[in-house]
Amino acid sequence: MDTIINFMKRNYKIILAVVLLSATLFAFRSNSVKSVDSEKDKMLMELLTFVIEKGHYSPAKIDDTFSKGIYKDYIQALDPSKRFFLQSDIDEFSKYETQLDDQFLNKDLTFFNLTYDRLIKRMEEGKNLYKVILTTPFDYSVDETFNTDYEKAPYAKNAAELKEKWRKQLKLSTLSSLTDRLKIQENKEKGIVDKDVKSTSEDLKPGEFVDNINNSEKGKTDKSSDGKPKTFEELEKITRESSMKSLDEYFGFMKELTRDDWFSIYINSITARFDPHTNYFPPEEKERFDVSISGKFEGIGARLQKKNDFTEITELISGGPAWRGKKLEAGDVIMKVAQGNGEPLDIVGMRLDDVVKKIKGPKGSEVRLTVKKVDGSIKTISIIRDIVEIEETYAKSSVVERNGVKYGVIYLPKFYIDFENADGRDAGKDIAVEVESLKKAGVNGIVLDVRDDGGGSLSTVVDIAGLFIEQGPIVQIKSADRNKEVLYDRDKKIEWDGPLVIMVNSFSASASEILAAAIQDYKRGIIVGSKQTYGKGTVQNVIDLNKFVRSSSTGDLGALKTTTQKFYRINGGSTQLEGVSSDIVMPDKYAYLKMGERDVDAAMPWDKIDPAYYNVWKNNANFEKAIAESKKRIAQNPQFKLIEENAKWIDKRSNENLYSLKIDEFRKSQKAIEDVAKKFKAISDYDYHLKFTSLPQEALAMQKDASLKEKRDRWHESLSKDIYVEEALNVLDDLQAKPVAKKSTPPVAIKKEKLVKK
């Protein structure tokens, strides 16, 4: 999940003190004339050790238990499907299982160097294996099985056993694709167009090589050059060729990974032992993180992907300079990149990250791209870089009317903020604008949807919660020194005092949980959704590691995101592990899967502190009735019953790992799965036929921007098919009746807290 980032002045002082103190400790390293890679890695480990021990909220004890955790996470990250390392490799590696704590403290790279060199060797051997295996047809009449529970699977004892494991993995992958192709062809011969055929590989486990049918091939009949349906042998060959192509691309991507990339995996196996949200960001990852928090970057506004040695444009970001120029299009292949009038650089075969660096650049600068167009022509296109805003990052709202009553739905995908520009966009300001626009549209209630919202800026949470209350505390924070602070909304103005529903699910985390908890504690609105939210109750600071050295001879060192605080509800409870419990629990198809903070290794514990001083919202007399009515509807709703049944089935399926590699048995088992799945198709087909529309200002923008219109139309359609949104609107209905005003509501806590500025 994403992080709550807190950039309060007090934390800057802590970080600055660490930087100043450490400058003298690490400056001498920068002038080293030894191996650049080795010295840079050692410097990085030294920096991380120092910063975590001085700045982390609760540093873990660095001992043998700590070492075993690193070992387990790292080896699993290197080879999750156990298709590269042999048991002999693991036996050799395991000698270091209790030594990694000492190696970390001593900046010893012995274990990393050993595993890195061995992995590169084993991956090259794996590349040779699949090329040999896929040249020969598979015999699908043989009665054999393959188990995809890689965690419990043993490592191969020797090269022959490893080759056999590869053979079975690839056979299962191609068998999955082959059965799809056979079904499509058989249905076409019967005149049946099955739009719902999906690769059975969706049932396979993560890490499995899977050959999915390309979108362009779905729905087509595989025919020979004479127009006749292809034979079984021809289809079998196609699946192997497709798997070969997929694996070529996979190994091409793996070849692009540098030693630094693999070292980052090792470092993060170490940082994760302190807590799941303390992470090292290599330079490129830090840049991506910044973009995810701010929702913007400087460049041309094009999404790229690597296809073998070529870089292809997959999408133009709406509103960006490439989109405005109308000369580039999805499918174009970039051949060369030039900076202004500079010499064009051939980028064929270049790593994707390096290509992105060449194309991105400061606002106002020129980049010239030599591209091979979709029609085969070669063109050189000049683009002036600009600030690109990623529209999907930002809040959006919609209006729906039913039974003569209007409601507004606001979706917030992230608590974004631009730390570099006080006048830039942030979630707090944008939600205020959306609320004001919905008021002007005459809505009678608002649903604020933070489902799948993993968090973001702490300050924006306070601003957003403050839109719905008069004033008061929003969240409490404890730092490493265990001193407590209370963050307040001090604006007496209430932007929205009408009915309010907050929608959450099991992936609502961090900032989302602070917002939901505050609204719940004030009894300001009703929380609906999954039984519990994710359960992340910690705050992180991102520390630029380059500030710790006097010279840049080692290059960009990246950044460390480390946990410096824990936050607490205003009622004193922590959301750590427990999350926020919904007032109205709606069945969730992932309810029985272990995906919360409570299921993550090395997660920090739950605790509580004294409550803050706050007044409960007065106009909530209809809450209990609305909650009771909703629970009654949910219990009687056949669609929700079906979702609950589906959740139990998904949980059961998650534990089924054994697959037959005999085609008749495989198709039989897949047919049984499909038959059960058909029962649950009504979940995705559900539609309560309400029309959602954009607000006037966005409707005007949609007239000029076809891409925006398409995105909004898709969103509105999804809202009209979302039973959770429907029930949230039902709750707003129940909240409409005028409550009996209370004379006063006593404060929840007797003790007043010292006021702290935001």
C-alpha positions in Angstrom: 0.0 0.0 0.0 1.0 3.6 -0.5 2.4 5.6 2.4 1.2 8.5 4.5 3.9 11.1 4.0 4.3 13.7 6.7 6.5 16.7 5.9 5.9 18.7 9.0 8.6 21.3 10.0 9.4 19.4 13.2 10.4 16.3 11.1 12.5 18.4 8.8 14.5 19.4 11.9 15.1 15.8 12.8 16.1 14.9 9.3 18.4 17.9 9.0 20.1 17.0 12.3 20.7 13.5 10.9 22.1 14.9 7.7 24.5 17.4 9.4 25.7 14.7 11.8 26.2 12.2 9.1 27.9 14.5 6.6 31.3 14.1 8.4 30.7 10.4 8.8 30.3 9.6 5.1 32.1 12.3 3.2 35.3 10.4 3.1 33.7 7.6 1.2 33.0 9.8 -1.9 36.6 10.1 -2.8 37.3 6.5 -3.0 39.2 5.2 -6.0 38.1 1.6 -5.4 35.4 -0.3 -7.4 32.6 2.2 -7.9 29.8 -0.4 -7.6 31.3 -2.0 -4.5 32.0 1.3 -2.7 28.6 2.8 -3.6 26.9 -0.3 -2.3 28.9 -0.2 1.0 28.2 3.5 1.3 24.5 2.9 0.8 24.4 0.2 3.5 26.2 2.5 5.9 23.8 5.3 5.2 20.8 3.1 5.6 22.1 1.7 8.9 22.6 5.1 10.3 19.4 6.7 9.2 17.1 3.8 10.2 18.7 3.5 13.6 18.5 7.2 14.3 15.2 8.0 12.6 12.9 4.9 12.6 10.0 4.9 15.0 10.9 1.6 16.5 14.1 0.0 15.0 14.2 -3.8 15.0 16.8 -5.6 16.9 19.5 -6.6 14.4 20.2 -10.2 15.4 20.0 -13.8 14.0 16.2 -13.6 13.8 16.5 -10.4 11.8 19.1 -12.2 9.6 16.8 -15.2 9.0 14.0 -12.8 7.9 16.3 -11.1 5.3 17.4 -14.5 4.0 13.9 -15.8 3.5 12.6 -12.6 1.8 15.6 -12.2 -0.4 15.8 -15.7 -1.7 12.1 -15.8 -2.4 12.3 -12.4 -4.2 15.1 -13.8 -6.4 13.4 -17.0 -7.4 9.7 -17.1 -6.3 8.8 -20.0 -8.5 12.0 -22.0 -7.7 12.9 -22.4 -11.4 16.4 -21.1 -11.3 18.3 -22.2 -8.2 19.2 -25.8 -7.4 19.1 -27.3 -4.0 22.9 -27.2 -4.0 22.7 -23.5 -4.4 20.4 -23.1 -1.5 22.6 -25.4 0.7 25.5 -23.0 -0.1 23.4 -19.9 0.5 21.9 -21.2 3.8 25.4 -21.1 5.5 24.8 -17.3 5.6 21.3 -17.5 7.0 22.3 -16.2 10.4 25.2 -14.1 9.2 23.3 -11.4 7.3 22.8 -9.2 10.3 26.6 -9.0 10.8 27.2 -8.5 7.1 24.7 -5.6 7.1 26.4 -3.9 10.0 29.9 -4.6 8.6 29.0 -3.5 5.1 30.0 -7.0 3.9 28.7 -7.8 0.3 29.8 -11.5 0.3 26.3 -13.0 0.4 24.9 -10.5 -2.2 27.8 -11.1 -4.6 27.5 -14.8 -4.3 23.7 -14.9 -4.9 23.9 -12.3 -7.7 26.6 -14.1 -9.6 24.8 -17.4 -9.2 21.4 -16.0 -10.3 22.8 -14.5 -13.5 24.4 -17.9 -14.3 21.2 -19.9 -13.5 19.0 -17.5 -15.5 21.2 -17.9 -18.6 20.9 -21.7 -18.1 17.1 -21.3 -17.8 17.0 -19.3 -21.1 18.7 -22.2 -22.8 16.2 -24.7 -21.2 13.0 -23.1 -22.4 14.4 -22.7 -26.0 15.1 -26.4 -26.1 11.9 -27.5 -24.4 9.6 -25.4 -26.6 11.0 -26.8 -29.9 9.3 -30.1 -29.3 5.6 -30.8 -29.2 4.1 -31.6 -25.8 2.4 -35.0 -25.4 -0.9 -34.1 -23.7 -2.1 -37.7 -23.4 0.4 -38.4 -20.6 -1.2 -38.7 -17.2 1.0 -36.3 -15.1 0.4 -33.3 -12.8 2.1 -30.1 -11.7 1.7 -28.3 -8.4 1.8 -24.5 -8.4 2.3 -24.1 -4.7 5.8 -22.9 -5.1 6.3 -22.0 -1.5 6.0 -25.6 -0.4 7.7 -27.0 -3.5 11.3 -28.3 -3.1 14.2 -27.0 -5.1 15.4 -29.2 -7.9 18.2 -31.5 -6.8 20.1 -31.4 -10.1 20.0 -30.0 -13.7 17.9 -32.9 -14.9 15.2 -32.4 -12.2 15.2 -28.6 -13.0 14.7 -29.2 -16.7 11.8 -31.5 -15.8 10.3 -28.7 -13.6 10.6 -26.3 -16.5 9.0 -28.8 -18.9 6.0 -29.2 -16.6 5.7 -25.4 -16.0 5.8 -24.7 -19.7 3.5 -27.6 -20.5 0.9 -26.2 -18.1 1.3 -22.7 -19.6 0.8 -23.9 -23.2 -2.0 -26.3 -22.2 -3.9 -23.4 -20.7 -3.6 -21.4 -23.9 -4.3 -24.4 -26.1 -7.6 -25.2 -24.4 -8.7 -21.6 -24.9 -7.9 -21.8 -28.6 -9.6 -25.1 -28.9 -12.7 -23.8 -27.2 -12.8 -20.6 -29.4 -12.5 -22.7 -32.6 -15.0 -25.3 -31.5 -17.5 -22.6 -30.6 -17.0 -20.8 -34.0 -17.6 -24.1 -35.8 -20.9 -24.3 -33.9 -21.7 -20.7 -34.7 -21.3 -19.7 -31.0 -19.6 -16.4 -30.3 -18.4 -16.7 -26.7 -17.4 -13.3 -25.6 -16.6 -14.5 -22.1 -13.8 -17.0 -23.0 -10.9 -16.1 -20.7 -7.6 -17.8 -20.4 -7.7 -20.5 -17.8 -4.3 -19.2 -16.9 -6.2 -16.8 -14.6 -6.5 -19.7 -12.2 -2.8 -20.3 -12.1 -0.6 -18.9 -9.3 1.6 -15.9 -9.4 5.0 -16.5 -11.0 3.7 -19.0 -13.5 4.7 -18.5 -17.1 1.4 -18.0 -18.9 0.6 -17.7 -22.6 -2.5 -15.5 -22.8 -4.2 -15.2 -26.2 -3.5 -11.7 -27.5 -6.6 -9.4 -27.5 -6.3 -9.1 -31.3 -6.7 -12.9 -31.5 -9.6 -13.3 -29.1 -12.8 -14.1 -30.9 -11.0 -15.1 -34.1 -11.1 -18.5 -35.7 -7.6 -20.0 -36.1 -7.6 -20.9 -39.8 -5.0 -22.4 -42.1 -4.0 -20.7 -45.3 -6.7 -22.6 -47.2 -9.4 -21.1 -44.9 -10.0 -24.3 -43.0 -9.9 -24.5 -39.2 -6.4 -25.4 -37.9 -5.7 -28.9 -36.8 -4.8 -29.8 -33.2 -1.2 -30.1 -34.2 -1.2 -26.6 -35.7 -2.8 -25.0 -32.7 -0.3 -26.8 -30.4 2.6 -25.4 -32.4 1.1 -21.9 -32.2 0.9 -22.1 -28.4 4.5 -23.1 -28.1 5.6 -20.3 -30.5 3.6 -17.8 -28.5 5.1 -19.1 -25.2 8.6 -18.8 -26.8 7.8 -15.2 -27.7 6.5 -14.3 -24.3 9.6 -15.9 -22.6 11.9 -14.1 -25.0 10.4 -10.8 -23.9 10.5 -11.8 -20.3 14.2 -12.7 -20.4 14.8 -9.6 -22.5 13.4 -7.5 -19.7 15.4 -9.5 -17.1 18.6 -8.8 -19.1 17.9 -5.1 -18.8 18.1 -5.3 -15.0 21.5 -4.0 -13.8 23.5 -5.0 -10.7 22.0 -1.9 -9.0 18.5 -3.2 -9.6 19.3 -6.6 -7.9 21.1 -4.8 -5.1 18.0 -2.8 -4.5 16.1 -6.0 -4.0 18.7 -7.1 -1.4 18.6 -3.8 0.4 14.8 -3.8 0.5 14.8 -7.3 2.0 16.8 -5.7 4.8 14.7 -2.6 5.2 11.5 -4.7 5.2 12.6 -6.3 8.5 12.1 -3.0 10.3 8.5 -2.7 9.0 6.7 -3.3 5.7 6.8 0.4 4.8 10.4 1.2 5.2 11.8 1.0 1.7 14.8 2.0 -0.3 14.1 3.9 -3.5 16.7 3.7 -6.3 16.8 7.0 -8.3 14.2 5.8 -10.9 11.9 4.4 -8.3 12.1 7.7 -6.3 11.1 9.6 -9.4 8.1 7.3 -9.9 7.1 7.7 -6.3 7.2 11.5 -6.6 5.0 11.3 -9.7 2.5 9.0 -7.9 2.3 11.5 -5.0 2.0 14.7 -7.0 0.2 13.3 -10.1 2.4 15.2 -12.5 5.8 15.3 -14.2 7.7 17.2 -16.8 8.0 15.5 -20.2 5.9 14.8 -23.4 3.1 12.8 -21.8 3.4 9.4 -23.4 3.3 5.9 -21.8 5.9 3.5 -23.2 6.6 -0.2 -23.2 9.4 -2.3 -24.4 8.8 -4.9 -27.1 12.0 -6.9 -27.6 14.6 -4.2 -28.6 12.0 -1.6 -29.5 10.2 1.1 -27.5 6.6 1.5 -28.4 4.1 4.2 -27.4 1.1 2.6 -25.7 -0.9 5.7 -24.8 -0.8 9.5 -25.0 -1.7 11.1 -21.7 -4.7 13.4 -22.2 -3.8 17.1 -22.1 0.0 16.4 -22.5 2.2 18.0 -25.2 2.3 14.8 -27.3 -1.5 14.5 -27.1 -1.9 18.2 -28.0 0.6 17.9 -31.0 -1.5 15.2 -32.6 1.5 13.8 -34.4 2.3 10.8 -32.2 -0.2 7.9 -31.7 -0.4 4.7 -29.8 1.5 2.0 -31.7 4.3 4.3 -33.0 7.8 2.9 -32.4 10.5 5.3 -31.2 13.8 4.7 -33.1 15.9 7.8 -32.1 15.9 10.6 -29.6 17.5 14.0 -30.0 17.7 16.9 -27.5 16.8 20.1 -29.4 19.1 20.5 -32.3 21.5 17.8 -31.0 22.6 14.6 -32.7 19.9 11.9 -32.7 20.7 9.0 -30.4 19.7 5.5 -31.6 17.7 4.0 -28.7 17.0 0.5 -30.2 18.1 -2.0 -27.6 18.3 0.6 -24.9 16.8 -0.1 -21.4 13.3 1.4 -21.1 14.3 3.4 -18.0 17.2 4.9 -20.0 14.9 5.7 -22.9 12.5 7.5 -20.5 15.3 9.6 -19.1 16.2 10.7 -22.6 12.6 11.7 -23.5 11.7 13.4 -20.2 13.1 16.8 -19.5 12.3 20.3 -18.1 9.3 22.3 -19.2 10.0 24.4 -22.3 12.9 22.2 -23.6 12.6 20.5 -27.0 13.0 16.8 -27.8 12.9 15.3 -31.3 11.7 11.8 -31.8 12.4 9.7 -34.9 9.5 7.3 -35.0 8.3 4.4 -37.2 4.6 5.2 -37.6 1.9 2.5 -37.5 1.6 2.8 -41.3 5.4 2.0 -41.6 6.5 5.5 -42.5 9.5 7.1 -40.7 9.0 10.6 -39.3 10.9 13.0 -37.0 8.6 14.8 -34.6 9.5 17.8 -32.5 7.8 18.2 -29.1 8.2 21.0 -26.5 8.1 19.4 -23.1 5.6 20.6 -20.6 4.1 19.7 -17.2 2.0 16.6 -17.6 -0.8 15.9 -15.2 -1.9 12.3 -14.8 -5.7 12.7 -14.8 -6.3 9.3 -13.2 -4.5 10.5 -10.0 -7.0 13.3 -9.3 -10.4 13.4 -7.6 -13.4 13.3 -9.8 -17.2 13.5 -9.2 -20.5 12.6 -10.7 -24.1 13.4 -10.2 -27.0 10.9 -10.2 -30.7 11.5 -9.8 -33.3 9.0 -8.7 -36.8 9.5 -7.4 -36.4 13.2 -7.9 -33.4 13.4 -5.5 -29.9 14.2 -6.6 -26.8 12.7 -5.1 -23.1 13.3 -5.7 -20.3 10.7 -5.9 -16.7 11.7 -5.4 -13.9 9.3 -6.1 -10.5 9.9 -4.6 -7.8 7.5 -5.9 -5.0 9.0 -3.8 -4.3 11.7 -1.2 -2.0 13.6 -3.6 0.0 16.8 -3.1 2.7 18.8 -4.8 5.3 19.4 -2.1 7.4 21.6 -4.4 4.6 24.0 -5.3 2.2 25.4 -2.6 -0.1 26.5 -5.4 -0.1 23.1 -7.1 -2.9 20.6 -7.0 -3.6 18.7 -3.9 -6.4 16.4 -2.8 -7.6 18.8 -0.1 -8.2 21.7 -2.4 -9.6 19.5 -5.2 -12.1 17.8 -2.9 -13.2 21.2 -1.6 -13.9 22.3 -5.3 -15.8 19.1 -6.0 -18.0 19.5 -2.9 -18.7 23.1 -3.8 -19.6 22.1 -7.4 -21.9 19.4 -6.1 -23.6 21.8 -3.9 -24.2 24.1 -6.8 -25.7 21.1 -8.7 -28.2 20.8 -5.9 -27.3 17.4 -4.5 -28.9 16.1 -1.3 -26.2 13.8 -0.2 -22.6 12.9 -1.0 -20.8 9.6 -1.3 -17.0 9.9 -0.9 -15.4 6.8 -2.4 -11.9 5.9 -1.1 -11.9 2.3 -2.1 -8.5 1.1 -3.2 -7.0 4.4 -2.1 -3.7 3.4 -0.5 -2.9 6.8 1.1 -0.7 9.7 0.4 -0.2 13.1 2.1 -1.1 13.5 5.8 -1.9 17.2 5.5 -4.6 16.6 2.9 -6.5 14.2 5.2 -6.9 17.0 7.7 -8.1 19.4 5.1 -10.6 16.9 3.6 -12.0 15.8 7.0 -12.3 19.5 7.9 -14.7 20.1 5.0 -17.4 18.1 6.9 -17.0 19.3 10.5 -17.0 22.7 12.2 -13.5 22.3 13.7 -11.6 20.0 15.9 -8.9 17.3 16.0 -8.6 14.9 13.1 -5.7 12.6 13.9 -3.2 12.0 16.7 0.5 11.3 16.1 3.3 9.8 18.1 6.9 10.2 17.0 10.0 8.1 17.8 10.5 10.3 20.9 6.9 9.2 21.9 5.7 12.8 22.2 2.1 13.1 21.1 0.7 15.7 18.7 -2.9 16.4 17.6 -3.6 17.7 14.1 -6.6 20.0 14.0 -9.0 21.4 11.5 -9.3 25.1 12.6 -11.6 26.4 9.9 -15.1 26.8 11.4 -16.6 26.8 8.0 -18.4 23.5 7.1 -18.4 22.9 3.3 -20.9 20.2 3.5 -23.3 19.6 6.4 -25.7 17.2 4.6 -25.8 13.3 4.6 -22.4 11.8 4.0 -21.3 8.2 3.3 -17.6 7.1 3.1 -17.0 4.0 1.0 -14.0 1.8 1.9 -12.7 -1.7 1.1 -9.9 -3.9 2.3 -7.4 -1.9 0.1 -8.3 1.4 1.7 -5.2 2.2 3.6 -3.3 4.8 5.6 -4.7 8.3 4.8 -8.0 6.7 3.8 -8.2 5.0 7.2 -7.5 8.3 9.0 -10.3 10.0 7.1 -12.8 7.1 7.6 -11.8 6.9 11.3 -12.3 10.6 11.9 -15.7 10.7 10.2 -16.7 7.7 12.2 -15.5 9.0 15.5 -17.4 12.3 15.0 -20.4 10.3 13.9 -20.4 12.7 11.0 -21.0 10.1 8.3 -21.6 6.4 7.8 -18.7 4.1 6.8 -19.8 1.4 4.3 -17.8 -1.4 2.7 -15.5 -4.3 3.6 -15.4 -5.6 7.2 -12.1 -4.0 7.8 -9.8 -1.6 5.9 -6.1 -2.5 5.3 -4.7 -1.7 8.7 -1.8 0.6 8.1 -1.4 3.0 11.0 2.1 4.4 10.4 3.6 7.6 8.9 6.7 7.7 6.7 9.3 10.3 5.7 11.2 10.2 2.5 14.8 11.1 3.0 17.1 12.1 0.1 20.3 10.1 0.7 22.3 12.4 -1.6 22.2 15.0 1.2 24.4 12.8 3.3 27.5 13.0 1.1 29.7 16.0 -0.1 30.5 14.6 -3.5 28.4 13.1 -6.3 31.1 10.9 -7.7 29.1 7.8 -6.8 26.1 9.1 -8.7 22.5 9.4 -7.4 22.0 7.3 -4.2 18.2 7.5 -4.3 16.1 7.9 -1.1 14.9 6.0 1.9 11.3 6.0 3.0 11.3 5.2 6.7 8.6 4.9 9.3 9.0 7.8 11.8 5.6 8.0 13.4 2.4 6.1 14.3 -1.0 7.8 14.0 -4.1 7.2 16.1 -7.7 7.9 15.9 -9.1 10.8 17.9 -10.8 8.2 20.2 -7.3 7.0 21.0 -7.3 3.7 19.1 -4.8 2.8 16.5 -5.7 1.7 12.9 -2.5 -0.4 12.8 -3.4 -4.0 12.0 -7.1 -3.6 12.9 -7.9 -0.9 10.3 -11.4 0.7 10.4 -14.4 -1.4 10.8 -17.3 -0.4 8.6 -20.6 0.7 10.2 -22.3 -1.3 7.4 -20.4 -4.4 6.2 -21.1 -5.4 2.6 -19.9 -8.8 1.3 -16.6 -8.6 -0.5 -15.4 -11.2 -2.9 -11.8 -11.0 -1.4 -13.0 -11.0 2.2 -11.5 -14.4 3.0 -8.1 -13.8 1.5 -5.2 -12.6 3.6 -4.2 -9.3 2.1 -4.1 -6.8 5.0 -1.3 -5.3 7.1 -2.2 -7.9 9.8 -1.0 -10.6 7.3 2.3 -9.0 6.5 5.5 -10.2 8.2 7.3 -7.7 10.5 4.2 -5.4 10.7 4.3 -3.1 13.8 1.9 -3.9 16.7 -1.5 -2.4 17.6 -1.7 -0.1 20.6 -3.7 2.8 21.8 -3.3 6.2 23.5 -5.5 8.7 25.4 -8.4 10.1 23.3 -8.4 13.7 22.1 -11.0 16.3 23.0 -13.8 16.5 20.4 -17.6 17.0 20.1 -19.7 14.4 18.3 -21.8 15.7 15.3 -25.3 16.6 16.5 -27.4 15.9 13.4 -27.0 12.1 13.4 -30.3 10.9 14.8 -31.0 8.9 11.7 -27.7 7.0 11.7 -28.9 3.9 13.7 -32.0 3.6 11.6 -30.0 4.0 8.3 -27.5 1.4 9.4 -30.3 -1.0 10.5 -32.2 -0.6 7.2 -29.1 -1.1 5.2 -28.1 -4.3 7.0 -31.6 -5.6 6.5 -31.4 -4.9 2.7 -28.0 -6.5 2.4 -29.2 -9.6 4.2 -32.1 -10.0 1.9 -30.4 -9.0 -1.4 -29.7 -12.1 -3.6 -26.8 -10.2 -5.3 -25.0 -9.7 -2.0 -25.6 -13.4 -1.1 -24.1 -14.3 -4.5 -21.0 -12.1 -3.7 -20.6 -13.8 -0.3 -20.8 -17.2 -1.9 -18.3 -16.2 -4.6 -15.9 -15.0 -1.8 -16.0 -18.4 -0.2 -15.4 -20.1 -3.5 -12.4 -17.8 -4.3 -10.9 -18.7 -0.9 -11.4 -22.4 -1.6 -9.9 -22.0 -5.1 -6.8 -20.2 -3.7 -5.8 -23.4 -1.9 -6.1 -25.6 -5.0 -2.7 -25.9 -6.6 -2.6 -29.3 -8.4 -3.2 -29.3 -12.1 -3.5 -32.3 -14.5 -1.3 -32.0 -17.6 -3.4 -34.5 -19.5 -5.5 -32.5 -21.8 -8.8 -34.4 -21.3 -8.5 -34.1 -17.5 -7.4 -30.5 -17.7 -10.3 -29.5 -19.9 -12.7 -31.5 -17.6 -11.4 -29.6 -14.5 -11.5 -26.3 -16.3 -15.1 -27.0 -17.5 -16.1 -27.6 -13.9 -14.5 -24.3 -12.9 -16.3 -22.5 -15.7 -19.6 -24.1 -14.8 -19.3 -22.8 -11.3 -18.0 -19.4 -12.5 -21.1 -19.0 -14.7 -23.1 -18.8 -11.6 -21.2 -15.8 -10.5 -21.4 -14.0 -13.9 -24.5 -12.2 -12.6 -22.2 -10.2 -10.3 -20.4 -8.5 -13.2 -23.6 -8.3 -15.3 -25.5 -6.5 -12.5 -26.9 -3.1 -13.5 -29.3 -0.9 -11.6 -29.8 1.4 -14.6 -29.2 4.8 -13.1 -27.6 7.5 -15.3 -24.5 9.2 -13.8 -23.4 12.5 -15.4 -20.4 14.8 -15.1 -20.6 18.3 -13.6 -21.1 21.1 -16.2 -17.4 22.3 -16.2 -16.2 18.8 -16.9 -18.9 18.2 -19.5 -17.5 21.1 -21.5 -14.0 19.7 -21.2 -15.3 16.3 -22.5 -16.6 17.9 -25.6 -13.0 19.0 -26.5 -11.3 15.8 -25.2 -12.4 12.5 -26.7 -10.1 10.6 -24.4 -11.5 12.3 -21.3 -15.0 11.6 -22.5 -14.2 7.9 -23.0 -12.8 7.6 -19.6 -15.7 9.3 -17.9 -18.2 7.3 -19.9 -16.5 4.1 -18.7 -16.5 5.4 -15.1 -20.2 6.3 -15.3 -21.1 2.9 -16.7 -19.1 1.2 -13.9 -21.0 3.3 -11.3 -24.3 2.2 -12.7 -23.2 -1.5 -12.4 -21.7 -1.1 -8.9 -24.0 -2.6 -6.3 -21.9 -1.1 -3.5 -22.5 2.4 -4.9 -26.2 1.6 -5.2 -26.4 0.6 -1.5 -24.4 3.7 -0.5 -27.1 5.8 -2.3 -29.8 3.8 -0.4 -28.1 4.8 2.8 -28.2 8.5 1.7 -31.9 8.0 1.2 -32.3 6.7 4.7 -30.4 9.7 6.1 -32.7 12.2 4.3 -35.4 12.5 7.0 -35.0 15.5 9.2 -33.5 14.5 12.5 -34.7 15.9 15.9 -32.1 18.4 16.9 -30.2 17.6 20.1 -29.6 20.3 22.7 -26.0 19.5 23.0 -23.6 16.6 22.7 -21.0 16.2 25.5 -17.4 16.0 24.5 -16.0 12.5 24.2 -12.8 13.2 26.1 -12.5 15.2 29.3 -8.9 16.1 29.0 -8.0 18.9 26.5 -5.0 18.6 24.4 -2.5 21.3 23.6 -3.4 22.8 20.3 -0.9 22.1 17.6 -0.8 23.9 14.3 -1.1 21.9 11.1 
